[in-house]
């Protein structure tokens, strides 16, 4: 079961925190992909960044999600 995060008295849904963490992790990885010229080899760099964000968010949900 997910627990809400208490940030200065404001309860935030765990999924919102995971979305923010994935968004923050996407920036450096996107920069690295651009630096190694990977974005020149993909069809649409925007879709690449969106896919990277979704993969990171999925990993966070799977790793931090409830265990059975």
PyMOL Python script that loads the backbone (N, CA, C, O; Angstrom):
from pymol import cmd

cmd.read_pdbstr("""\
ATOM      1  N   UNK A   1       0.847  -1.174   0.000  1.00  0.00           N
ATOM      2  CA  UNK A   1       0.000   0.000   0.000  1.00  0.00           C
ATOM      3  C   UNK A   1       0.892   1.236   0.000  1.00  0.00           C
ATOM      4  O   UNK A   1       1.864   1.326   0.750  1.00  0.00           O
ATOM      5  N   UNK A   2       0.542   2.165  -0.842  1.00  0.00           N
ATOM      6  CA  UNK A   2       1.288   3.414  -0.908  1.00  0.00           C
ATOM      7  C   UNK A   2       0.951   4.293   0.286  1.00  0.00           C
ATOM      8  O   UNK A   2      -0.180   4.294   0.772  1.00  0.00           O
ATOM      9  N   UNK A   3       1.933   5.031   0.746  1.00  0.00           N
ATOM     10  CA  UNK A   3       1.712   6.007   1.808  1.00  0.00           C
ATOM     11  C   UNK A   3       1.873   7.402   1.242  1.00  0.00           C
ATOM     12  O   UNK A   3       2.717   7.643   0.379  1.00  0.00           O
ATOM     13  N   UNK A   4       1.072   8.301   1.727  1.00  0.00           N
ATOM     14  CA  UNK A   4       1.186   9.685   1.283  1.00  0.00           C
ATOM     15  C   UNK A   4       2.419  10.317   1.901  1.00  0.00           C
ATOM     16  O   UNK A   4       2.823   9.966   3.009  1.00  0.00           O
ATOM     17  N   UNK A   5       3.012  11.253   1.172  1.00  0.00           N
ATOM     18  CA  UNK A   5       4.181  11.971   1.662  1.00  0.00           C
ATOM     19  C   UNK A   5       3.725  13.271   2.302  1.00  0.00           C
ATOM     20  O   UNK A   5       2.918  14.013   1.742  1.00  0.00           O
ATOM     21  N   UNK A   6       4.254  13.527   3.475  1.00  0.00           N
ATOM     22  CA  UNK A   6       3.956  14.763   4.186  1.00  0.00           C
ATOM     23  C   UNK A   6       5.064  15.769   3.894  1.00  0.00           C
ATOM     24  O   UNK A   6       6.165  15.658   4.433  1.00  0.00           O
ATOM     25  N   UNK A   7       4.773  16.747   3.044  1.00  0.00           N
ATOM     26  CA  UNK A   7       5.762  17.768   2.696  1.00  0.00           C
ATOM     27  C   UNK A   7       5.283  19.084   3.292  1.00  0.00           C
ATOM     28  O   UNK A   7       4.398  19.745   2.748  1.00  0.00           O
ATOM     29  N   UNK A   8       5.876  19.445   4.401  1.00  0.00           N
ATOM     30  CA  UNK A   8       5.541  20.684   5.119  1.00  0.00           C
ATOM     31  C   UNK A   8       4.046  20.771   5.406  1.00  0.00           C
ATOM     32  O   UNK A   8       3.442  21.832   5.245  1.00  0.00           O
ATOM     33  N   UNK A   9       3.459  19.679   5.824  1.00  0.00           N
ATOM     34  CA  UNK A   9       2.058  19.658   6.194  1.00  0.00           C
ATOM     35  C   UNK A   9       1.090  19.418   5.060  1.00  0.00           C
ATOM     36  O   UNK A   9      -0.120  19.352   5.277  1.00  0.00           O
ATOM     37  N   UNK A  10       1.606  19.288   3.857  1.00  0.00           N
ATOM     38  CA  UNK A  10       0.762  19.031   2.688  1.00  0.00           C
ATOM     39  C   UNK A  10       0.962  17.578   2.290  1.00  0.00           C
ATOM     40  O   UNK A  10       2.083  17.150   2.013  1.00  0.00           O
ATOM     41  N   UNK A  11      -0.108  16.838   2.264  1.00  0.00           N
ATOM     42  CA  UNK A  11      -0.018  15.433   1.879  1.00  0.00           C
ATOM     43  C   UNK A  11      -0.054  15.324   0.358  1.00  0.00           C
ATOM     44  O   UNK A  11      -0.951  15.838  -0.311  1.00  0.00           O
ATOM     45  N   UNK A  12       0.952  14.640  -0.151  1.00  0.00           N
ATOM     46  CA  UNK A  12       1.103  14.496  -1.603  1.00  0.00           C
ATOM     47  C   UNK A  12       0.995  13.022  -1.946  1.00  0.00           C
ATOM     48  O   UNK A  12       1.541  12.166  -1.251  1.00  0.00           O
ATOM     49  N   UNK A  13       0.296  12.745  -3.008  1.00  0.00           N
ATOM     50  CA  UNK A  13       0.145  11.361  -3.455  1.00  0.00           C
ATOM     51  C   UNK A  13       1.499  10.796  -3.874  1.00  0.00           C
ATOM     52  O   UNK A  13       2.307  11.503  -4.477  1.00  0.00           O
ATOM     53  N   UNK A  14       1.748   9.544  -3.560  1.00  0.00           N
ATOM     54  CA  UNK A  14       3.050   8.963  -3.915  1.00  0.00           C
ATOM     55  C   UNK A  14       3.308   8.936  -5.413  1.00  0.00           C
ATOM     56  O   UNK A  14       4.451   9.054  -5.853  1.00  0.00           O
ATOM     57  N   UNK A  15       2.254   8.783  -6.191  1.00  0.00           N
ATOM     58  CA  UNK A  15       2.456   8.754  -7.643  1.00  0.00           C
ATOM     59  C   UNK A  15       2.930  10.108  -8.157  1.00  0.00           C
ATOM     60  O   UNK A  15       3.708  10.171  -9.109  1.00  0.00           O
ATOM     61  N   UNK A  16       2.469  11.193  -7.536  1.00  0.00           N
ATOM     62  CA  UNK A  16       2.934  12.522  -7.938  1.00  0.00           C
ATOM     63  C   UNK A  16       4.419  12.694  -7.643  1.00  0.00           C
ATOM     64  O   UNK A  16       5.145  13.309  -8.423  1.00  0.00           O
ATOM     65  N   UNK A  17       4.864  12.151  -6.519  1.00  0.00           N
ATOM     66  CA  UNK A  17       6.289  12.227  -6.178  1.00  0.00           C
ATOM     67  C   UNK A  17       7.102  11.384  -7.159  1.00  0.00           C
ATOM     68  O   UNK A  17       8.192  11.781  -7.572  1.00  0.00           O
ATOM     69  N   UNK A  18       6.571  10.229  -7.526  1.00  0.00           N
ATOM     70  CA  UNK A  18       7.271   9.384  -8.497  1.00  0.00           C
ATOM     71  C   UNK A  18       7.334  10.064  -9.860  1.00  0.00           C
ATOM     72  O   UNK A  18       8.343   9.962 -10.559  1.00  0.00           O
ATOM     73  N   UNK A  19       6.262  10.755 -10.241  1.00  0.00           N
ATOM     74  CA  UNK A  19       6.265  11.472 -11.518  1.00  0.00           C
ATOM     75  C   UNK A  19       7.322  12.570 -11.509  1.00  0.00           C
ATOM     76  O   UNK A  19       8.033  12.758 -12.496  1.00  0.00           O
ATOM     77  N   UNK A  20       7.427  13.288 -10.405  1.00  0.00           N
ATOM     78  CA  UNK A  20       8.426  14.350 -10.289  1.00  0.00           C
ATOM     79  C   UNK A  20       9.842  13.772 -10.330  1.00  0.00           C
ATOM     80  O   UNK A  20      10.723  14.325 -10.989  1.00  0.00           O
ATOM     81  N   UNK A  21      10.055  12.666  -9.630  1.00  0.00           N
ATOM     82  CA  UNK A  21      11.380  12.042  -9.628  1.00  0.00           C
ATOM     83  C   UNK A  21      11.755  11.545 -11.021  1.00  0.00           C
ATOM     84  O   UNK A  21      12.901  11.693 -11.445  1.00  0.00           O
ATOM     85  N   UNK A  22      10.803  10.962 -11.729  1.00  0.00           N
ATOM     86  CA  UNK A  22      11.082  10.497 -13.093  1.00  0.00           C
ATOM     87  C   UNK A  22      11.367  11.669 -14.020  1.00  0.00           C
ATOM     88  O   UNK A  22      12.230  11.586 -14.895  1.00  0.00           O
ATOM     89  N   UNK A  23      10.638  12.756 -13.822  1.00  0.00           N
ATOM     90  CA  UNK A  23      10.850  13.953 -14.652  1.00  0.00           C
ATOM     91  C   UNK A  23      12.237  14.534 -14.390  1.00  0.00           C
ATOM     92  O   UNK A  23      12.923  14.953 -15.322  1.00  0.00           O
ATOM     93  N   UNK A  24      12.650  14.559 -13.123  1.00  0.00           N
ATOM     94  CA  UNK A  24      13.975  15.080 -12.786  1.00  0.00           C
ATOM     95  C   UNK A  24      15.090  14.167 -13.288  1.00  0.00           C
ATOM     96  O   UNK A  24      16.172  14.644 -13.628  1.00  0.00           O
ATOM     97  N   UNK A  25      14.838  12.872 -13.337  1.00  0.00           N
ATOM     98  CA  UNK A  25      15.850  11.936 -13.826  1.00  0.00           C
ATOM     99  C   UNK A  25      15.918  11.933 -15.351  1.00  0.00           C
ATOM    100  O   UNK A  25      16.933  11.537 -15.924  1.00  0.00           O
ATOM    101  N   UNK A  26      14.862  12.366 -16.003  1.00  0.00           N
ATOM    102  CA  UNK A  26      14.850  12.367 -17.464  1.00  0.00           C
ATOM    103  C   UNK A  26      15.803  13.408 -18.030  1.00  0.00           C
ATOM    104  O   UNK A  26      16.422  13.184 -19.070  1.00  0.00           O
ATOM    105  N   UNK A  27      15.923  14.547 -17.350  1.00  0.00           N
ATOM    106  CA  UNK A  27      16.777  15.626 -17.881  1.00  0.00           C
ATOM    107  C   UNK A  27      18.225  15.207 -18.066  1.00  0.00           C
ATOM    108  O   UNK A  27      18.754  15.375 -19.165  1.00  0.00           O
ATOM    109  N   UNK A  28      18.898  14.670 -17.048  1.00  0.00           N
ATOM    110  CA  UNK A  28      20.309  14.298 -17.271  1.00  0.00           C
ATOM    111  C   UNK A  28      20.470  13.184 -18.301  1.00  0.00           C
ATOM    112  O   UNK A  28      21.424  13.187 -19.080  1.00  0.00           O
ATOM    113  N   UNK A  29      19.535  12.229 -18.303  1.00  0.00           N
ATOM    114  CA  UNK A  29      19.644  11.148 -19.289  1.00  0.00           C
ATOM    115  C   UNK A  29      19.420  11.669 -20.704  1.00  0.00           C
ATOM    116  O   UNK A  29      20.057  11.205 -21.649  1.00  0.00           O
ATOM    117  N   UNK A  30      18.524  12.624 -20.846  1.00  0.00           N
ATOM    118  CA  UNK A  30      18.306  13.223 -22.154  1.00  0.00           C
ATOM    119  C   UNK A  30      19.534  14.011 -22.603  1.00  0.00           C
ATOM    120  O   UNK A  30      19.901  13.989 -23.778  1.00  0.00           O
ATOM    121  N   UNK A  31      20.158  14.698 -21.668  1.00  0.00           N
ATOM    122  CA  UNK A  31      21.396  15.428 -21.989  1.00  0.00           C
ATOM    123  C   UNK A  31      22.498  14.466 -22.418  1.00  0.00           C
ATOM    124  O   UNK A  31      23.231  14.731 -23.370  1.00  0.00           O
ATOM    125  N   UNK A  32      22.604  13.361 -21.716  1.00  0.00           N
ATOM    126  CA  UNK A  32      23.624  12.367 -22.075  1.00  0.00           C
ATOM    127  C   UNK A  32      23.337  11.802 -23.459  1.00  0.00           C
ATOM    128  O   UNK A  32      24.254  11.623 -24.260  1.00  0.00           O
ATOM    129  N   UNK A  33      22.069  11.520 -23.744  1.00  0.00           N
ATOM    130  CA  UNK A  33      21.708  10.993 -25.066  1.00  0.00           C
ATOM    131  C   UNK A  33      22.026  12.006 -26.152  1.00  0.00           C
ATOM    132  O   UNK A  33      22.465  11.643 -27.243  1.00  0.00           O
ATOM    133  N   UNK A  34      21.802  13.273 -25.851  1.00  0.00           N
ATOM    134  CA  UNK A  34      22.130  14.314 -26.826  1.00  0.00           C
ATOM    135  C   UNK A  34      23.639  14.455 -26.979  1.00  0.00           C
ATOM    136  O   UNK A  34      24.140  14.672 -28.083  1.00  0.00           O
ATOM    137  N   UNK A  35      24.359  14.330 -25.874  1.00  0.00           N
ATOM    138  CA  UNK A  35      25.822  14.480 -25.901  1.00  0.00           C
ATOM    139  C   UNK A  35      26.490  13.364 -26.707  1.00  0.00           C
ATOM    140  O   UNK A  35      27.476  13.609 -27.402  1.00  0.00           O
ATOM    141  N   UNK A  36      25.970  12.162 -26.619  1.00  0.00           N
ATOM    142  CA  UNK A  36      26.558  11.046 -27.375  1.00  0.00           C
ATOM    143  C   UNK A  36      25.915  10.886 -28.745  1.00  0.00           C
ATOM    144  O   UNK A  36      26.107   9.872 -29.416  1.00  0.00           O
ATOM    145  N   UNK A  37      25.149  11.897 -29.154  1.00  0.00           N
ATOM    146  CA  UNK A  37      24.515  11.959 -30.481  1.00  0.00           C
ATOM    147  C   UNK A  37      23.502  10.845 -30.711  1.00  0.00           C
ATOM    148  O   UNK A  37      23.265  10.443 -31.850  1.00  0.00           O
ATOM    149  N   UNK A  38      22.911  10.352 -29.641  1.00  0.00           N
ATOM    150  CA  UNK A  38      21.869   9.337 -29.798  1.00  0.00           C
ATOM    151  C   UNK A  38      20.588   9.942 -30.356  1.00  0.00           C
ATOM    152  O   UNK A  38      19.837   9.272 -31.065  1.00  0.00           O
ATOM    153  N   UNK A  39      20.340  11.206 -30.035  1.00  0.00           N
ATOM    154  CA  UNK A  39      19.101  11.835 -30.502  1.00  0.00           C
ATOM    155  C   UNK A  39      19.116  12.058 -32.014  1.00  0.00           C
ATOM    156  O   UNK A  39      18.056  12.251 -32.610  1.00  0.00           O
ATOM    157  N   UNK A  40      20.280  12.038 -32.642  1.00  0.00           N
ATOM    158  CA  UNK A  40      20.328  12.154 -34.099  1.00  0.00           C
ATOM    159  C   UNK A  40      19.891  10.859 -34.776  1.00  0.00           C
ATOM    160  O   UNK A  40      19.476  10.866 -35.935  1.00  0.00           O
ATOM    161  N   UNK A  41      19.985   9.762 -34.057  1.00  0.00           N
ATOM    162  CA  UNK A  41      19.660   8.461 -34.643  1.00  0.00           C
ATOM    163  C   UNK A  41      18.208   8.068 -34.427  1.00  0.00           C
ATOM    164  O   UNK A  41      17.739   7.103 -35.031  1.00  0.00           O
ATOM    165  N   UNK A  42      17.484   8.794 -33.579  1.00  0.00           N
ATOM    166  CA  UNK A  42      16.082   8.454 -33.340  1.00  0.00           C
ATOM    167  C   UNK A  42      15.220   9.269 -34.290  1.00  0.00           C
ATOM    168  O   UNK A  42      15.618  10.329 -34.772  1.00  0.00           O
ATOM    169  N   UNK A  43      14.022   8.742 -34.545  1.00  0.00           N
ATOM    170  CA  UNK A  43      13.128   9.391 -35.506  1.00  0.00           C
ATOM    171  C   UNK A  43      12.621  10.734 -35.002  1.00  0.00           C
ATOM    172  O   UNK A  43      12.618  11.721 -35.738  1.00  0.00           O
ATOM    173  N   UNK A  44      12.191  10.766 -33.736  1.00  0.00           N
ATOM    174  CA  UNK A  44      11.606  11.982 -33.180  1.00  0.00           C
ATOM    175  C   UNK A  44      12.150  12.163 -31.758  1.00  0.00           C
ATOM    176  O   UNK A  44      11.763  11.416 -30.859  1.00  0.00           O
ATOM    177  N   UNK A  45      13.025  13.125 -31.540  1.00  0.00           N
ATOM    178  CA  UNK A  45      13.627  13.279 -30.208  1.00  0.00           C
ATOM    179  C   UNK A  45      12.602  13.524 -29.100  1.00  0.00           C
ATOM    180  O   UNK A  45      12.805  13.088 -27.967  1.00  0.00           O
ATOM    181  N   UNK A  46      11.517  14.209 -29.411  1.00  0.00           N
ATOM    182  CA  UNK A  46      10.488  14.442 -28.395  1.00  0.00           C
ATOM    183  C   UNK A  46       9.833  13.157 -27.943  1.00  0.00           C
ATOM    184  O   UNK A  46       9.588  12.960 -26.752  1.00  0.00           O
ATOM    185  N   UNK A  47       9.551  12.283 -28.890  1.00  0.00           N
ATOM    186  CA  UNK A  47       8.974  10.983 -28.542  1.00  0.00           C
ATOM    187  C   UNK A  47       9.989  10.129 -27.790  1.00  0.00           C
ATOM    188  O   UNK A  47       9.622   9.351 -26.909  1.00  0.00           O
ATOM    189  N   UNK A  48      11.253  10.274 -28.136  1.00  0.00           N
ATOM    190  CA  UNK A  48      12.304   9.562 -27.405  1.00  0.00           C
ATOM    191  C   UNK A  48      12.325  10.004 -25.956  1.00  0.00           C
ATOM    192  O   UNK A  48      12.404   9.169 -25.055  1.00  0.00           O
ATOM    193  N   UNK A  49      12.253  11.316 -25.718  1.00  0.00           N
ATOM    194  CA  UNK A  49      12.257  11.821 -24.347  1.00  0.00           C
ATOM    195  C   UNK A  49      11.009  11.377 -23.589  1.00  0.00           C
ATOM    196  O   UNK A  49      11.091  11.029 -22.411  1.00  0.00           O
ATOM    197  N   UNK A  50       9.867  11.386 -24.249  1.00  0.00           N
ATOM    198  CA  UNK A  50       8.633  10.922 -23.609  1.00  0.00           C
ATOM    199  C   UNK A  50       8.731   9.442 -23.261  1.00  0.00           C
ATOM    200  O   UNK A  50       8.308   9.029 -22.181  1.00  0.00           O
ATOM    201  N   UNK A  51       9.279   8.654 -24.157  1.00  0.00           N
ATOM    202  CA  UNK A  51       9.453   7.228 -23.896  1.00  0.00           C
ATOM    203  C   UNK A  51      10.410   6.995 -22.743  1.00  0.00           C
ATOM    204  O   UNK A  51      10.188   6.119 -21.907  1.00  0.00           O
ATOM    205  N   UNK A  52      11.471   7.778 -22.701  1.00  0.00           N
ATOM    206  CA  UNK A  52      12.429   7.673 -21.601  1.00  0.00           C
ATOM    207  C   UNK A  52      11.759   7.999 -20.271  1.00  0.00           C
ATOM    208  O   UNK A  52      11.998   7.323 -19.270  1.00  0.00           O
ATOM    209  N   UNK A  53      10.925   9.027 -20.260  1.00  0.00           N
ATOM    210  CA  UNK A  53      10.195   9.410 -19.048  1.00  0.00           C
ATOM    211  C   UNK A  53       9.250   8.294 -18.607  1.00  0.00           C
ATOM    212  O   UNK A  53       9.178   7.978 -17.420  1.00  0.00           O
ATOM    213  N   UNK A  54       8.542   7.709 -19.534  1.00  0.00           N
ATOM    214  CA  UNK A  54       7.591   6.647 -19.199  1.00  0.00           C
ATOM    215  C   UNK A  54       8.324   5.411 -18.673  1.00  0.00           C
ATOM    216  O   UNK A  54       7.855   4.758 -17.741  1.00  0.00           O
ATOM    217  N   UNK A  55       9.460   5.096 -19.264  1.00  0.00           N
ATOM    218  CA  UNK A  55      10.248   3.956 -18.787  1.00  0.00           C
ATOM    219  C   UNK A  55      10.744   4.212 -17.368  1.00  0.00           C
ATOM    220  O   UNK A  55      10.676   3.322 -16.520  1.00  0.00           O
ATOM    221  N   UNK A  56      11.237   5.410 -17.104  1.00  0.00           N
ATOM    222  CA  UNK A  56      11.712   5.735 -15.756  1.00  0.00           C
ATOM    223  C   UNK A  56      10.574   5.719 -14.746  1.00  0.00           C
ATOM    224  O   UNK A  56      10.735   5.224 -13.631  1.00  0.00           O
ATOM    225  N   UNK A  57       9.428   6.259 -15.135  1.00  0.00           N
ATOM    226  CA  UNK A  57       8.270   6.260 -14.232  1.00  0.00           C
ATOM    227  C   UNK A  57       7.809   4.832 -13.957  1.00  0.00           C
ATOM    228  O   UNK A  57       7.457   4.503 -12.824  1.00  0.00           O
ATOM    229  N   UNK A  58       7.809   4.001 -14.959  1.00  0.00           N
ATOM    230  CA  UNK A  58       7.423   2.602 -14.767  1.00  0.00           C
ATOM    231  C   UNK A  58       8.385   1.887 -13.827  1.00  0.00           C
ATOM    232  O   UNK A  58       7.969   1.106 -12.972  1.00  0.00           O
ATOM    233  N   UNK A  59       9.671   2.160 -13.994  1.00  0.00           N
ATOM    234  CA  UNK A  59      10.658   1.547 -13.100  1.00  0.00           C
ATOM    235  C   UNK A  59      10.443   1.983 -11.654  1.00  0.00           C
ATOM    236  O   UNK A  59      10.523   1.168 -10.735  1.00  0.00           O
ATOM    237  N   UNK A  60      10.170   3.267 -11.457  1.00  0.00           N
ATOM    238  CA  UNK A  60       9.930   3.757 -10.098  1.00  0.00           C
ATOM    239  C   UNK A  60       8.692   3.116  -9.488  1.00  0.00           C
ATOM    240  O   UNK A  60       8.703   2.733  -8.318  1.00  0.00           O
ATOM    241  N   UNK A  61       7.633   3.000 -10.266  1.00  0.00           N
ATOM    242  CA  UNK A  61       6.403   2.400  -9.746  1.00  0.00           C
ATOM    243  C   UNK A  61       6.640   0.929  -9.404  1.00  0.00           C
ATOM    244  O   UNK A  61       6.160   0.437  -8.382  1.00  0.00           O
ATOM    245  N   UNK A  62       7.378   0.239 -10.259  1.00  0.00           N
ATOM    246  CA  UNK A  62       7.632  -1.175  -9.993  1.00  0.00           C
ATOM    247  C   UNK A  62       8.551  -1.369  -8.790  1.00  0.00           C
ATOM    248  O   UNK A  62       8.354  -2.289  -7.996  1.00  0.00           O
ATOM    249  N   UNK A  63       9.553  -0.504  -8.657  1.00  0.00           N
ATOM    250  CA  UNK A  63      10.499  -0.664  -7.559  1.00  0.00           C
ATOM    251  C   UNK A  63       9.949  -0.190  -6.222  1.00  0.00           C
ATOM    252  O   UNK A  63      10.231  -0.794  -5.186  1.00  0.00           O
ATOM    253  N   UNK A  64       9.172   0.880  -6.236  1.00  0.00           N
ATOM    254  CA  UNK A  64       8.670   1.454  -4.988  1.00  0.00           C
ATOM    255  C   UNK A  64       7.232   1.078  -4.688  1.00  0.00           C
ATOM    256  O   UNK A  64       6.685   1.485  -3.662  1.00  0.00           O
ATOM    257  N   UNK A  65       6.622   0.319  -5.555  1.00  0.00           N
ATOM    258  CA  UNK A  65       5.226  -0.042  -5.390  1.00  0.00           C
ATOM    259  C   UNK A  65       5.011  -1.047  -4.281  1.00  0.00           C
ATOM    260  O   UNK A  65       5.959  -1.547  -3.675  1.00  0.00           O
ATOM    261  N   UNK A  66       3.753  -1.329  -4.028  1.00  0.00           N
ATOM    262  CA  UNK A  66       3.451  -2.269  -2.950  1.00  0.00           C
ATOM    263  C   UNK A  66       3.936  -3.674  -3.287  1.00  0.00           C
ATOM    264  O   UNK A  66       3.892  -4.114  -4.436  1.00  0.00           O
ATOM    265  N   UNK A  67       4.387  -4.345  -2.273  1.00  0.00           N
ATOM    266  CA  UNK A  67       4.852  -5.722  -2.433  1.00  0.00           C
ATOM    267  C   UNK A  67       3.729  -6.662  -1.987  1.00  0.00           C
ATOM    268  O   UNK A  67       2.923  -6.332  -1.118  1.00  0.00           O
ATOM    269  N   UNK A  68       3.705  -7.816  -2.598  1.00  0.00           N
ATOM    270  CA  UNK A  68       2.667  -8.787  -2.221  1.00  0.00           C
ATOM    271  C   UNK A  68       3.255  -9.885  -1.393  1.00  0.00           C
ATOM    272  O   UNK A  68       2.539 -10.797  -0.979  1.00  0.00           O
TER     273      UNK A  68
END
""", "prot")
cmd.dss("prot")
cmd.show_as("cartoon", "prot")
cmd.util.cbc("prot")
cmd.orient("prot")
